[in-house]
Amino acid sequence: MIEVIFVFSHNQKKYMKTVIKNITELIQTEDTPRKWVAGRDMKNIRTIKDAFIEIVDGIITAFGSMDQWKGVEDWNNTEIIDAEGGMVFPTYCDSHTHLVFSSSREDEFVDRINGLSYQEIAEKGGGILNSAEKLQNTTEDELFEDALARLNELVQIGTGAIEIKSGYGLTLEAELKMLRVIKRLKENSDVTIKATFLGAHALPKEYKDNKEGYMDLVINEMLPKVAADKLADYVDIFCEDGYFTVDDTKRLLEAANKFGIKAKTHVNQFNAIGGVKASVDLGALSVDHLEEMNEKDFDALSGSDCMPTVLPSCSFFLGIPYGPARKMIEKGLPIALATDYNPGSSPNGNMNFVASLGCIQLKMTPEEVINATTINTAYAMGVEKELGSICIGKRANLFITKPIPSYAYLPYSFGHNVIDKVMINGKIKKI
């Protein structure tokens, strides 16, 4: 167990200092914050062995090797944590989730075992429409309590920042209900949370033969209300055959841009239909899924400010192809990895498992995976200046591992939790 020593003086000061010492290896350090890491550079991470890190009022103020540590100069309001052989990482940033939902969908899981595809399940009323119906009949308080419990579980396994989408409402009131729940999560958690409006997730039953009518609802009624109430940091759309077209995507993103809301889009999950280029052209912060890619998609991303985001646990659960991570890296692109946590296609928010899949299935090195789950996912959430690395001036969202032989052991030991302590804003969270 990691030893924590609290030392307080009667002469109380306004600040709180924390020092973590005897760190076997401090992972993902940098002198100045980087935008992201791309291409060949993703194979490199900076670490410090036998290290310390100093935190004041939740902000990283110093770090280095133990022989550089000056010791405790002022015992007022000082907390000393002995890592005792553990490593320290920046917490994961999970840049793509659907954390707010009403109930699980294990019946569809069984349907897939029995041979039905994701699309076939959707056609018989399952999938997103199933979740939407259940959510519409669930109270806001119930949704909040369930989502908060899930969020707390994710913090315990290393997630310190998370993006959460709506999209299981599909009516004006239900979408607003979801976004209000996300707002309450922001207000009741120390974790950094970004909200994404995903009204264009699927066509509700009543609009089955009237997609234009539903797009009008999303753009002319939902979006203005969301913007007016300041409920969303981003907007999203499921650009895919059988859902929403490239033209639908362009229309929504153009409308969102007028409200000053950037996009994060679902593209290329099953088919490459041009959603990547449309998203890039209209300033999307990230394009997510990318299981199917072509040369036009790679070209569109090259030189852009858009983060390609791969969701390997979705591929694992649905048995669909994994995104071509290696090819994207070879083409000099950055890559982020996120969970896609949702009840239908990725009922797991464990970023440690995502890291393992990155190595095992995407053939990424441990260093590439660390970059893809910290710095690059921080960028995909718009929080790269405050999270994603060990850097002076950034917030102290960290986790301390149990003693492990190397940082590669974390993705290697899939299914095991090697995290001993999680720190959010410089404070240890109970595990």
Secondary structure as UniProt FT lines:
FT   STRAND          3..7
FT   STRAND          17..27
FT   HELIX           39..43
FT   STRAND          47..56
FT   TURN            57..58
FT   STRAND          59..65
FT   HELIX           66..68
FT   TURN            76..77
FT   STRAND          78..82
FT   TURN            84..85
FT   STRAND          88..90
FT   STRAND          92..94
FT   HELIX           106..113
FT   TURN            114..115
FT   HELIX           118..123
FT   TURN            124..125
FT   HELIX           128..136
FT   HELIX           140..156
FT   TURN            157..158
FT   STRAND          159..165
FT   HELIX           172..188
FT   STRAND          192..200
FT   HELIX           205..207
FT   TURN            208..209
FT   HELIX           211..217
FT   HELIX           218..222
FT   HELIX           223..228
FT   TURN            229..230
FT   STRAND          234..239
FT   TURN            241..242
FT   HELIX           246..258
FT   TURN            259..260
FT   STRAND          262..267
FT   HELIX           275..281
FT   TURN            282..283
FT   STRAND          286..289
FT   HELIX           295..301
FT   TURN            302..303
FT   STRAND          307..310
FT   HELIX           312..318
FT   HELIX           325..330
FT   TURN            331..332
FT   STRAND          336..337
FT   STRAND          341..342
FT   TURN            343..345
FT   HELIX           351..360
FT   TURN            361..362
FT   HELIX           366..373
FT   HELIX           375..381
FT   TURN            384..386
FT   TURN            392..393
FT   STRAND          398..401
FT   TURN            407..408
FT   HELIX           409..412
FT   TURN            414..415
FT   STRAND          419..424
FT   TURN            425..426
FT   STRAND          427..429
//
